[in-house]
Amino acid sequence: MSGNNGSDSPDATDPGLEDQDIAGRVANAIPHLDGNAVAGPLWELFRFDIVAAIGRCRHCGAVRAFGETMVYVDAPGIVVRCASCEGVLLRLVETPTRYWLDVSGLSYLQIDREV
Ligand SMILES: [Zn+2]
């Protein structure tokens, strides 16, 4: 009954454990904003007021105003999540030379025309 890894590893207390607790699943503790937080960056791209737009979540089918979404700005870039199911609706990353925009979580966006 002997392990053959050849090392006498002491009962090391893993210093990484505390970090894992911090970085672990604390989804509810991650601070987020509402859809107004992405109005500025998306205005630069599309020139319409996305906060008032109606979007359908591809994950759960919820149809809600974009302003009701949950916006996480501490990610690499901006992550917009559905307020109903927390599925990712939109991701936006800005680099010095371009935008990367992923809207694959939206079935559609309904945007009022200016009349
Ligand atoms: Zn959803």
Residues whose N, C-alpha, C, O or C-beta is under 5 A from the ligand:
A	BS01	ZN	C57 H59 C60 G61 A62 C82 S84 C85 E86 G87
